[in-house]
Every structure is written in C-alpha cells, then in structure tokens.
Amino acid sequence: MRKEGTIVRYTAEEVEEMRRRGEGKSNLEAVRALTEEELEASIDYEDEGYPDWSTLNTELPGASVSFSMSYDTDVLAWFQALGPGYQIKMNEVLRSYVRAHTKKTA
C-alpha cells in the first residue's frame, strides 16, 4: 500500500487479498438502516466541504455533436493532464464562456 496525501493505492495482489478476506465491500444494509440524523452526523464536512447548492444544474444536457477542432498544443496538454473526462471539462469551460457573454449581450 502506498499513501499519497489522502489517496491510497493498492497493488492488484493486495486488492485480491482484500477481496478474499471480504474487505472493501460496502455494507449497504447498514447504510440503509441509518436514520437521517445518523447519516448527517457521519459526514465529515471539514474534510469533504459543505455542498454548494447554488451551482446545482437540473437541466438535461442537449445533444452533443462530434466535430474536429484545432487547439494550441499547450492548451490541449493542460486539459489532458486533468485526466479522463478532459473533453467534458473543455466543454464546461466553453459553456461558462457562452453563458457569461450571453448575459452581457442580452
């Protein structure tokens, strides 16, 4: 096991041994049995932060369109360094730009 900050990494062998011992499985029955008060008390807001409901978006996403687009290599490399889902993050940045400029011109 290797620990980096709050992230813990296991080798495949360690994970297999944990499975054999029955570790790492969620006890959903125990979670379902919690009262609302017990569940609320179990959340570590200092560590996890408080939910920001002001950013909640209940709109369904529109249809996506695939097309080819050119980016500067440094811009693309920066987003790719964010890991899987970087294309979604790029779309979110573009969407926020559109919203900001739509408000100014509307």
Secondary structure as UniProt FT lines:
FT   STRAND          2..4
FT   TURN            5..6
FT   STRAND          7..9
FT   HELIX           12..21
FT   TURN            22..24
FT   HELIX           28..33
FT   HELIX           36..41
FT   HELIX           45..48
FT   HELIX           53..55
FT   HELIX           73..80
FT   TURN            81..82
FT   TURN            84..85
FT   HELIX           86..105
//
